[in-house]
Amino acid sequence: MVKFVCKNCDYRFESKKMKKCPYCDSAKISKELDAEDLVRELS
Ligand SMILES: [Zn+2]
């Protein structure tokens, strides 16, 4: 499962496939990085 966050309503959810926000039906969603991923991105 991958965590996603909706950029429209900030709703967080887990899904195997990213499609739409289940809350507001927006397609503006992105992967939510966990702390480990953030560290990797910044370095
Ligand atoms: Zn949403």
mmCIF file of the protein (N, C-alpha, C, O) and its ligand, coordinates in Angstrom:
data_MODEL
# 
_entry.id   MODEL 
# 
loop_
_entity.id 
_entity.type 
_entity.pdbx_number_of_molecules 
1 polymer     1 
2 non-polymer 1 
# 
_entity_poly.entity_id                      1 
_entity_poly.type                           'polypeptide(L)' 
_entity_poly.nstd_linkage                   no 
_entity_poly.nstd_monomer                   no 
_entity_poly.pdbx_seq_one_letter_code       MVKFVCKNCDYRFESKKMKKCPYCDSAKISKELDAEDLVRELS 
_entity_poly.pdbx_seq_one_letter_code_can   MVKFVCKNCDYRFESKKMKKCPYCDSAKISKELDAEDLVRELS 
_entity_poly.pdbx_strand_id                 A 
# 
loop_
_entity_poly_seq.entity_id 
_entity_poly_seq.num 
_entity_poly_seq.mon_id 
_entity_poly_seq.hetero 
1 1  MET n 
1 2  VAL n 
1 3  LYS n 
1 4  PHE n 
1 5  VAL n 
1 6  CYS n 
1 7  LYS n 
1 8  ASN n 
1 9  CYS n 
1 10 ASP n 
1 11 TYR n 
1 12 ARG n 
1 13 PHE n 
1 14 GLU n 
1 15 SER n 
1 16 LYS n 
1 17 LYS n 
1 18 MET n 
1 19 LYS n 
1 20 LYS n 
1 21 CYS n 
1 22 PRO n 
1 23 TYR n 
1 24 CYS n 
1 25 ASP n 
1 26 SER n 
1 27 ALA n 
1 28 LYS n 
1 29 ILE n 
1 30 SER n 
1 31 LYS n 
1 32 GLU n 
1 33 LEU n 
1 34 ASP n 
1 35 ALA n 
1 36 GLU n 
1 37 ASP n 
1 38 LEU n 
1 39 VAL n 
1 40 ARG n 
1 41 GLU n 
1 42 LEU n 
1 43 SER n 
# 
loop_
_struct_asym.id 
_struct_asym.entity_id 
A 1 
B 2 
# 
loop_
_chem_comp.id 
_chem_comp.type 
_chem_comp.mon_nstd_flag 
ALA 'L-peptide linking' y 
ARG 'L-peptide linking' y 
ASN 'L-peptide linking' y 
ASP 'L-peptide linking' y 
CYS 'L-peptide linking' y 
GLU 'L-peptide linking' y 
ILE 'L-peptide linking' y 
LEU 'L-peptide linking' y 
LYS 'L-peptide linking' y 
MET 'L-peptide linking' y 
PHE 'L-peptide linking' y 
PRO 'L-peptide linking' y 
SER 'L-peptide linking' y 
TYR 'L-peptide linking' y 
VAL 'L-peptide linking' y 
ZN  non-polymer         . 
# 
_pdbx_entity_nonpoly.entity_id   2 
_pdbx_entity_nonpoly.name        ? 
_pdbx_entity_nonpoly.comp_id     ZN 
# 
_pdbx_nonpoly_scheme.asym_id         B 
_pdbx_nonpoly_scheme.entity_id       2 
_pdbx_nonpoly_scheme.mon_id          ZN 
_pdbx_nonpoly_scheme.ndb_seq_num     1 
_pdbx_nonpoly_scheme.pdb_seq_num     101 
_pdbx_nonpoly_scheme.auth_seq_num    101 
_pdbx_nonpoly_scheme.pdb_mon_id      ZN 
_pdbx_nonpoly_scheme.auth_mon_id     ZN 
_pdbx_nonpoly_scheme.pdb_strand_id   A 
_pdbx_nonpoly_scheme.pdb_ins_code    . 
# 
loop_
_atom_site.group_PDB 
_atom_site.id 
_atom_site.type_symbol 
_atom_site.label_atom_id 
_atom_site.label_alt_id 
_atom_site.label_comp_id 
_atom_site.label_asym_id 
_atom_site.label_entity_id 
_atom_site.label_seq_id 
_atom_site.pdbx_PDB_ins_code 
_atom_site.Cartn_x 
_atom_site.Cartn_y 
_atom_site.Cartn_z 
_atom_site.occupancy 
_atom_site.B_iso_or_equiv 
_atom_site.pdbx_formal_charge 
_atom_site.auth_seq_id 
_atom_site.auth_comp_id 
_atom_site.auth_asym_id 
_atom_site.auth_atom_id 
_atom_site.pdbx_PDB_model_num 
ATOM   1   N  N  . MET A 1 1  ? 0.834   -1.208 0.000  1.00 0.00 ? 1   MET A N  1 
ATOM   2   C  CA . MET A 1 1  ? 0.000   0.000  0.000  1.00 0.00 ? 1   MET A CA 1 
ATOM   3   C  C  . MET A 1 1  ? 0.866   1.254  0.000  1.00 0.00 ? 1   MET A C  1 
ATOM   4   O  O  . MET A 1 1  ? 1.908   1.300  0.653  1.00 0.00 ? 1   MET A O  1 
ATOM   5   N  N  . VAL A 1 2  ? 0.444   2.228  -0.706 1.00 0.00 ? 2   VAL A N  1 
ATOM   6   C  CA . VAL A 1 2  ? 1.163   3.494  -0.775 1.00 0.00 ? 2   VAL A CA 1 
ATOM   7   C  C  . VAL A 1 2  ? 0.277   4.583  -0.191 1.00 0.00 ? 2   VAL A C  1 
ATOM   8   O  O  . VAL A 1 2  ? -0.937  4.592  -0.395 1.00 0.00 ? 2   VAL A O  1 
ATOM   9   N  N  . LYS A 1 3  ? 0.888   5.483  0.523  1.00 0.00 ? 3   LYS A N  1 
ATOM   10  C  CA . LYS A 1 3  ? 0.126   6.586  1.102  1.00 0.00 ? 3   LYS A CA 1 
ATOM   11  C  C  . LYS A 1 3  ? 0.056   7.736  0.118  1.00 0.00 ? 3   LYS A C  1 
ATOM   12  O  O  . LYS A 1 3  ? 1.040   8.104  -0.524 1.00 0.00 ? 3   LYS A O  1 
ATOM   13  N  N  . PHE A 1 4  ? -1.124  8.281  0.026  1.00 0.00 ? 4   PHE A N  1 
ATOM   14  C  CA . PHE A 1 4  ? -1.310  9.444  -0.833 1.00 0.00 ? 4   PHE A CA 1 
ATOM   15  C  C  . PHE A 1 4  ? -1.941  10.573 -0.039 1.00 0.00 ? 4   PHE A C  1 
ATOM   16  O  O  . PHE A 1 4  ? -2.611  10.358 0.971  1.00 0.00 ? 4   PHE A O  1 
ATOM   17  N  N  . VAL A 1 5  ? -1.707  11.769 -0.524 1.00 0.00 ? 5   VAL A N  1 
ATOM   18  C  CA . VAL A 1 5  ? -2.353  12.924 0.082  1.00 0.00 ? 5   VAL A CA 1 
ATOM   19  C  C  . VAL A 1 5  ? -3.002  13.739 -1.027 1.00 0.00 ? 5   VAL A C  1 
ATOM   20  O  O  . VAL A 1 5  ? -2.411  13.967 -2.082 1.00 0.00 ? 5   VAL A O  1 
ATOM   21  N  N  . CYS A 1 6  ? -4.211  14.165 -0.767 1.00 0.00 ? 6   CYS A N  1 
ATOM   22  C  CA . CYS A 1 6  ? -4.935  14.979 -1.742 1.00 0.00 ? 6   CYS A CA 1 
ATOM   23  C  C  . CYS A 1 6  ? -4.511  16.429 -1.602 1.00 0.00 ? 6   CYS A C  1 
ATOM   24  O  O  . CYS A 1 6  ? -4.526  16.985 -0.503 1.00 0.00 ? 6   CYS A O  1 
ATOM   25  N  N  . LYS A 1 7  ? -4.139  17.030 -2.696 1.00 0.00 ? 7   LYS A N  1 
ATOM   26  C  CA . LYS A 1 7  ? -3.698  18.423 -2.644 1.00 0.00 ? 7   LYS A CA 1 
ATOM   27  C  C  . LYS A 1 7  ? -4.882  19.376 -2.624 1.00 0.00 ? 7   LYS A C  1 
ATOM   28  O  O  . LYS A 1 7  ? -4.730  20.566 -2.348 1.00 0.00 ? 7   LYS A O  1 
ATOM   29  N  N  . ASN A 1 8  ? -6.018  18.865 -2.907 1.00 0.00 ? 8   ASN A N  1 
ATOM   30  C  CA . ASN A 1 8  ? -7.206  19.710 -2.907 1.00 0.00 ? 8   ASN A CA 1 
ATOM   31  C  C  . ASN A 1 8  ? -7.787  19.860 -1.502 1.00 0.00 ? 8   ASN A C  1 
ATOM   32  O  O  . ASN A 1 8  ? -8.065  20.973 -1.055 1.00 0.00 ? 8   ASN A O  1 
ATOM   33  N  N  . CYS A 1 9  ? -7.970  18.738 -0.809 1.00 0.00 ? 9   CYS A N  1 
ATOM   34  C  CA . CYS A 1 9  ? -8.624  18.787 0.496  1.00 0.00 ? 9   CYS A CA 1 
ATOM   35  C  C  . CYS A 1 9  ? -7.722  18.293 1.620  1.00 0.00 ? 9   CYS A C  1 
ATOM   36  O  O  . CYS A 1 9  ? -8.126  18.284 2.782  1.00 0.00 ? 9   CYS A O  1 
ATOM   37  N  N  . ASP A 1 10 ? -6.501  17.882 1.281  1.00 0.00 ? 10  ASP A N  1 
ATOM   38  C  CA . ASP A 1 10 ? -5.526  17.434 2.273  1.00 0.00 ? 10  ASP A CA 1 
ATOM   39  C  C  . ASP A 1 10 ? -5.914  16.124 2.941  1.00 0.00 ? 10  ASP A C  1 
ATOM   40  O  O  . ASP A 1 10 ? -5.411  15.795 4.015  1.00 0.00 ? 10  ASP A O  1 
ATOM   41  N  N  . TYR A 1 11 ? -6.789  15.398 2.320  1.00 0.00 ? 11  TYR A N  1 
ATOM   42  C  CA . TYR A 1 11 ? -7.205  14.104 2.839  1.00 0.00 ? 11  TYR A CA 1 
ATOM   43  C  C  . TYR A 1 11 ? -6.125  13.063 2.542  1.00 0.00 ? 11  TYR A C  1 
ATOM   44  O  O  . TYR A 1 11 ? -5.621  12.973 1.423  1.00 0.00 ? 11  TYR A O  1 
ATOM   45  N  N  . ARG A 1 12 ? -5.780  12.281 3.565  1.00 0.00 ? 12  ARG A N  1 
ATOM   46  C  CA . ARG A 1 12 ? -4.751  11.262 3.386  1.00 0.00 ? 12  ARG A CA 1 
ATOM   47  C  C  . ARG A 1 12 ? -5.389  9.891  3.334  1.00 0.00 ? 12  ARG A C  1 
ATOM   48  O  O  . ARG A 1 12 ? -6.314  9.583  4.086  1.00 0.00 ? 12  ARG A O  1 
ATOM   49  N  N  . PHE A 1 13 ? -4.874  9.072  2.426  1.00 0.00 ? 13  PHE A N  1 
ATOM   50  C  CA . PHE A 1 13 ? -5.449  7.743  2.276  1.00 0.00 ? 13  PHE A CA 1 
ATOM   51  C  C  . PHE A 1 13 ? -4.395  6.800  1.716  1.00 0.00 ? 13  PHE A C  1 
ATOM   52  O  O  . PHE A 1 13 ? -3.358  7.226  1.206  1.00 0.00 ? 13  PHE A O  1 
ATOM   53  N  N  . GLU A 1 14 ? -4.683  5.526  1.824  1.00 0.00 ? 14  GLU A N  1 
ATOM   54  C  CA . GLU A 1 14 ? -3.779  4.530  1.269  1.00 0.00 ? 14  GLU A CA 1 
ATOM   55  C  C  . GLU A 1 14 ? -4.455  3.814  0.120  1.00 0.00 ? 14  GLU A C  1 
ATOM   56  O  O  . GLU A 1 14 ? -5.653  3.534  0.149  1.00 0.00 ? 14  GLU A O  1 
ATOM   57  N  N  . SER A 1 15 ? -3.661  3.527  -0.884 1.00 0.00 ? 15  SER A N  1 
ATOM   58  C  CA . SER A 1 15 ? -4.224  2.861  -2.043 1.00 0.00 ? 15  SER A CA 1 
ATOM   59  C  C  . SER A 1 15 ? -3.131  2.133  -2.794 1.00 0.00 ? 15  SER A C  1 
ATOM   60  O  O  . SER A 1 15 ? -1.958  2.498  -2.713 1.00 0.00 ? 15  SER A O  1 
ATOM   61  N  N  . LYS A 1 16 ? -3.516  1.112  -3.517 1.00 0.00 ? 16  LYS A N  1 
ATOM   62  C  CA . LYS A 1 16 ? -2.525  0.427  -4.350 1.00 0.00 ? 16  LYS A CA 1 
ATOM   63  C  C  . LYS A 1 16 ? -2.305  1.197  -5.639 1.00 0.00 ? 16  LYS A C  1 
ATOM   64  O  O  . LYS A 1 16 ? -1.198  1.238  -6.176 1.00 0.00 ? 16  LYS A O  1 
ATOM   65  N  N  . LYS A 1 17 ? -3.354  1.791  -6.113 1.00 0.00 ? 17  LYS A N  1 
ATOM   66  C  CA . LYS A 1 17 ? -3.244  2.586  -7.329 1.00 0.00 ? 17  LYS A CA 1 
ATOM   67  C  C  . LYS A 1 17 ? -3.764  3.982  -7.075 1.00 0.00 ? 17  LYS A C  1 
ATOM   68  O  O  . LYS A 1 17 ? -4.810  4.170  -6.454 1.00 0.00 ? 17  LYS A O  1 
ATOM   69  N  N  . MET A 1 18 ? -3.032  4.942  -7.557 1.00 0.00 ? 18  MET A N  1 
ATOM   70  C  CA . MET A 1 18 ? -3.452  6.320  -7.384 1.00 0.00 ? 18  MET A CA 1 
ATOM   71  C  C  . MET A 1 18 ? -4.408  6.711  -8.504 1.00 0.00 ? 18  MET A C  1 
ATOM   72  O  O  . MET A 1 18 ? -4.075  6.642  -9.687 1.00 0.00 ? 18  MET A O  1 
ATOM   73  N  N  . LYS A 1 19 ? -5.571  7.110  -8.108 1.00 0.00 ? 19  LYS A N  1 
ATOM   74  C  CA . LYS A 1 19 ? -6.516  7.565  -9.122 1.00 0.00 ? 19  LYS A CA 1 
ATOM   75  C  C  . LYS A 1 19 ? -7.112  8.905  -8.729 1.00 0.00 ? 19  LYS A C  1 
ATOM   76  O  O  . LYS A 1 19 ? -6.779  9.955  -9.278 1.00 0.00 ? 19  LYS A O  1 
ATOM   77  N  N  . LYS A 1 20 ? -7.999  8.822  -7.764 1.00 0.00 ? 20  LYS A N  1 
ATOM   78  C  CA . LYS A 1 20 ? -8.666  10.043 -7.318 1.00 0.00 ? 20  LYS A CA 1 
ATOM   79  C  C  . LYS A 1 20 ? -8.800  10.035 -5.812 1.00 0.00 ? 20  LYS A C  1 
ATOM   80  O  O  . LYS A 1 20 ? -8.745  8.987  -5.168 1.00 0.00 ? 20  LYS A O  1 
ATOM   81  N  N  . CYS A 1 21 ? -8.974  11.203 -5.273 1.00 0.00 ? 21  CYS A N  1 
ATOM   82  C  CA . CYS A 1 21 ? -9.221  11.309 -3.848 1.00 0.00 ? 21  CYS A CA 1 
ATOM   83  C  C  . CYS A 1 21 ? -10.603 10.727 -3.549 1.00 0.00 ? 21  CYS A C  1 
ATOM   84  O  O  . CYS A 1 21 ? -11.588 11.118 -4.176 1.00 0.00 ? 21  CYS A O  1 
ATOM   85  N  N  . PRO A 1 22 ? -10.681 9.797  -2.598 1.00 0.00 ? 22  PRO A N  1 
ATOM   86  C  CA . PRO A 1 22 ? -11.977 9.195  -2.278 1.00 0.00 ? 22  PRO A CA 1 
ATOM   87  C  C  . PRO A 1 22 ? -12.896 10.155 -1.542 1.00 0.00 ? 22  PRO A C  1 
ATOM   88  O  O  . PRO A 1 22 ? -14.093 9.903  -1.405 1.00 0.00 ? 22  PRO A O  1 
ATOM   89  N  N  . TYR A 1 23 ? -12.338 11.238 -1.079 1.00 0.00 ? 23  TYR A N  1 
ATOM   90  C  CA . TYR A 1 23 ? -13.127 12.180 -0.288 1.00 0.00 ? 23  TYR A CA 1 
ATOM   91  C  C  . TYR A 1 23 ? -13.766 13.258 -1.166 1.00 0.00 ? 23  TYR A C  1 
ATOM   92  O  O  . TYR A 1 23 ? -14.973 13.491 -1.097 1.00 0.00 ? 23  TYR A O  1 
ATOM   93  N  N  . CYS A 1 24 ? -12.949 13.911 -1.986 1.00 0.00 ? 24  CYS A N  1 
ATOM   94  C  CA . CYS A 1 24 ? -13.467 15.028 -2.780 1.00 0.00 ? 24  CYS A CA 1 
ATOM   95  C  C  . CYS A 1 24 ? -13.443 14.723 -4.274 1.00 0.00 ? 24  CYS A C  1 
ATOM   96  O  O  . CYS A 1 24 ? -13.873 15.538 -5.091 1.00 0.00 ? 24  CYS A O  1 
ATOM   97  N  N  . ASP A 1 25 ? -12.937 13.544 -4.622 1.00 0.00 ? 25  ASP A N  1 
ATOM   98  C  CA . ASP A 1 25 ? -12.936 13.109 -6.016 1.00 0.00 ? 25  ASP A CA 1 
ATOM   99  C  C  . ASP A 1 25 ? -11.980 13.911 -6.897 1.00 0.00 ? 25  ASP A C  1 
ATOM   100 O  O  . ASP A 1 25 ? -12.095 13.896 -8.122 1.00 0.00 ? 25  ASP A O  1 
ATOM   101 N  N  . SER A 1 26 ? -11.048 14.602 -6.272 1.00 0.00 ? 26  SER A N  1 
ATOM   102 C  CA . SER A 1 26 ? -10.067 15.356 -7.036 1.00 0.00 ? 26  SER A CA 1 
ATOM   103 C  C  . SER A 1 26 ? -8.962  14.440 -7.526 1.00 0.00 ? 26  SER A C  1 
ATOM   104 O  O  . SER A 1 26 ? -8.601  13.470 -6.859 1.00 0.00 ? 26  SER A O  1 
ATOM   105 N  N  . ALA A 1 27 ? -8.434  14.752 -8.685 1.00 0.00 ? 27  ALA A N  1 
ATOM   106 C  CA . ALA A 1 27 ? -7.312  13.970 -9.215 1.00 0.00 ? 27  ALA A CA 1 
ATOM   107 C  C  . ALA A 1 27 ? -5.984  14.567 -8.803 1.00 0.00 ? 27  ALA A C  1 
ATOM   108 O  O  . ALA A 1 27 ? -4.928  14.044 -9.160 1.00 0.00 ? 27  ALA A O  1 
ATOM   109 N  N  . LYS A 1 28 ? -6.026  15.650 -8.058 1.00 0.00 ? 28  LYS A N  1 
ATOM   110 C  CA . LYS A 1 28 ? -4.784  16.298 -7.619 1.00 0.00 ? 28  LYS A CA 1 
ATOM   111 C  C  . LYS A 1 28 ? -4.271  15.629 -6.352 1.00 0.00 ? 28  LYS A C  1 
ATOM   112 O  O  . LYS A 1 28 ? -4.370  16.180 -5.256 1.00 0.00 ? 28  LYS A O  1 
ATOM   113 N  N  . ILE A 1 29 ? -3.733  14.454 -6.520 1.00 0.00 ? 29  ILE A N  1 
ATOM   114 C  CA . ILE A 1 29 ? -3.201  13.746 -5.368 1.00 0.00 ? 29  ILE A CA 1 
ATOM   115 C  C  . ILE A 1 29 ? -1.758  13.377 -5.641 1.00 0.00 ? 29  ILE A C  1 
ATOM   116 O  O  . ILE A 1 29 ? -1.339  13.231 -6.789 1.00 0.00 ? 29  ILE A O  1 
ATOM   117 N  N  . SER A 1 30 ? -1.019  13.232 -4.574 1.00 0.00 ? 30  SER A N  1 
ATOM   118 C  CA . SER A 1 30 ? 0.385   12.880 -4.733 1.00 0.00 ? 30  SER A CA 1 
ATOM   119 C  C  . SER A 1 30 ? 0.791   11.915 -3.637 1.00 0.00 ? 30  SER A C  1 
ATOM   120 O  O  . SER A 1 30 ? 0.104   11.770 -2.626 1.00 0.00 ? 30  SER A O  1 
ATOM   121 N  N  . LYS A 1 31 ? 1.890   11.276 -3.850 1.00 0.00 ? 31  LYS A N  1 
ATOM   122 C  CA . LYS A 1 31 ? 2.418   10.354 -2.858 1.00 0.00 ? 31  LYS A CA 1 
ATOM   123 C  C  . LYS A 1 31 ? 2.833   11.122 -1.623 1.00 0.00 ? 31  LYS A C  1 
ATOM   124 O  O  . LYS A 1 31 ? 3.474   12.171 -1.697 1.00 0.00 ? 31  LYS A O  1 
ATOM   125 N  N  . GLU A 1 32 ? 2.453   10.574 -0.497 1.00 0.00 ? 32  GLU A N  1 
ATOM   126 C  CA . GLU A 1 32 ? 2.900   11.190 0.744  1.00 0.00 ? 32  GLU A CA 1 
ATOM   127 C  C  . GLU A 1 32 ? 4.194   10.526 1.157  1.00 0.00 ? 32  GLU A C  1 
ATOM   128 O  O  . GLU A 1 32 ? 4.255   9.315  1.370  1.00 0.00 ? 32  GLU A O  1 
ATOM   129 N  N  . LEU A 1 33 ? 5.237   11.350 1.266  1.00 0.00 ? 33  LEU A N  1 
ATOM   130 C  CA . LEU A 1 33 ? 6.536   10.803 1.622  1.00 0.00 ? 33  LEU A CA 1 
ATOM   131 C  C  . LEU A 1 33 ? 6.623   10.608 3.130  1.00 0.00 ? 33  LEU A C  1 
ATOM   132 O  O  . LEU A 1 33 ? 6.198   11.464 3.907  1.00 0.00 ? 33  LEU A O  1 
ATOM   133 N  N  . ASP A 1 34 ? 7.169   9.495  3.523  1.00 0.00 ? 34  ASP A N  1 
ATOM   134 C  CA . ASP A 1 34 ? 7.428   9.326  4.953  1.00 0.00 ? 34  ASP A CA 1 
ATOM   135 C  C  . ASP A 1 34 ? 8.772   9.959  5.281  1.00 0.00 ? 34  ASP A C  1 
ATOM   136 O  O  . ASP A 1 34 ? 9.482   10.429 4.392  1.00 0.00 ? 34  ASP A O  1 
ATOM   137 N  N  . ALA A 1 35 ? 9.112   9.968  6.552  1.00 0.00 ? 35  ALA A N  1 
ATOM   138 C  CA . ALA A 1 35 ? 10.310  10.675 6.997  1.00 0.00 ? 35  ALA A CA 1 
ATOM   139 C  C  . ALA A 1 35 ? 11.562  10.173 6.282  1.00 0.00 ? 35  ALA A C  1 
ATOM   140 O  O  . ALA A 1 35 ? 12.452  10.949 5.933  1.00 0.00 ? 35  ALA A O  1 
ATOM   141 N  N  . GLU A 1 36 ? 11.608  8.897  6.079  1.00 0.00 ? 36  GLU A N  1 
ATOM   142 C  CA . GLU A 1 36 ? 12.782  8.319  5.438  1.00 0.00 ? 36  GLU A CA 1 
ATOM   143 C  C  . GLU A 1 36 ? 12.937  8.831  4.006  1.00 0.00 ? 36  GLU A C  1 
ATOM   144 O  O  . GLU A 1 36 ? 14.044  9.140  3.565  1.00 0.00 ? 36  GLU A O  1 
ATOM   145 N  N  . ASP A 1 37 ? 11.841  8.915  3.302  1.00 0.00 ? 37  ASP A N  1 
ATOM   146 C  CA . ASP A 1 37 ? 11.891  9.403  1.938  1.00 0.00 ? 37  ASP A CA 1 
ATOM   147 C  C  . ASP A 1 37 ? 12.290  10.873 1.897  1.00 0.00 ? 37  ASP A C  1 
ATOM   148 O  O  . ASP A 1 37 ? 13.021  11.295 1.000  1.00 0.00 ? 37  ASP A O  1 
ATOM   149 N  N  . LEU A 1 38 ? 11.816  11.647 2.860  1.00 0.00 ? 38  LEU A N  1 
ATOM   150 C  CA . LEU A 1 38 ? 12.155  13.066 2.888  1.00 0.00 ? 38  LEU A CA 1 
ATOM   151 C  C  . LEU A 1 38 ? 13.648  13.256 3.080  1.00 0.00 ? 38  LEU A C  1 
ATOM   152 O  O  . LEU A 1 38 ? 14.270  14.091 2.425  1.00 0.00 ? 38  LEU A O  1 
ATOM   153 N  N  . VAL A 1 39 ? 14.219  12.468 3.991  1.00 0.00 ? 39  VAL A N  1 
ATOM   154 C  CA . VAL A 1 39 ? 15.651  12.556 4.244  1.00 0.00 ? 39  VAL A CA 1 
ATOM   155 C  C  . VAL A 1 39 ? 16.414  12.240 2.962  1.00 0.00 ? 39  VAL A C  1 
ATOM   156 O  O  . VAL A 1 39 ? 17.395  12.901 2.619  1.00 0.00 ? 39  VAL A O  1 
ATOM   157 N  N  . ARG A 1 40 ? 15.945  11.230 2.280  1.00 0.00 ? 40  ARG A N  1 
ATOM   158 C  CA . ARG A 1 40 ? 16.626  10.808 1.053  1.00 0.00 ? 40  ARG A CA 1 
ATOM   159 C  C  . ARG A 1 40 ? 16.527  11.904 0.002  1.00 0.00 ? 40  ARG A C  1 
ATOM   160 O  O  . ARG A 1 40 ? 17.486  12.154 -0.729 1.00 0.00 ? 40  ARG A O  1 
ATOM   161 N  N  . GLU A 1 41 ? 15.383  12.554 -0.075 1.00 0.00 ? 41  GLU A N  1 
ATOM   162 C  CA . GLU A 1 41 ? 15.206  13.594 -1.076 1.00 0.00 ? 41  GLU A CA 1 
ATOM   163 C  C  . GLU A 1 41 ? 16.067  14.810 -0.802 1.00 0.00 ? 41  GLU A C  1 
ATOM   164 O  O  . GLU A 1 41 ? 16.576  15.440 -1.729 1.00 0.00 ? 41  GLU A O  1 
ATOM   165 N  N  . LEU A 1 42 ? 16.230  15.139 0.459  1.00 0.00 ? 42  LEU A N  1 
ATOM   166 C  CA . LEU A 1 42 ? 16.960  16.341 0.811  1.00 0.00 ? 42  LEU A CA 1 
ATOM   167 C  C  . LEU A 1 42 ? 18.453  16.175 0.672  1.00 0.00 ? 42  LEU A C  1 
ATOM   168 O  O  . LEU A 1 42 ? 19.172  17.151 0.458  1.00 0.00 ? 42  LEU A O  1 
ATOM   169 N  N  . SER A 1 43 ? 18.923  14.965 0.790  1.00 0.00 ? 43  SER A N  1 
ATOM   170 C  CA . SER A 1 43 ? 20.370  14.767 0.761  1.00 0.00 ? 43  SER A CA 1 
ATOM   171 C  C  . SER A 1 43 ? 20.897  14.681 -0.661 1.00 0.00 ? 43  SER A C  1 
ATOM   172 O  O  . SER A 1 43 ? 22.100  14.515 -0.864 1.00 0.00 ? 43  SER A O  1 
HETATM 173 ZN ZN . ZN  B 2 .  ? -9.511  15.385 -1.750 1.00 0.00 2 101 ZN  A ZN 1 
# 
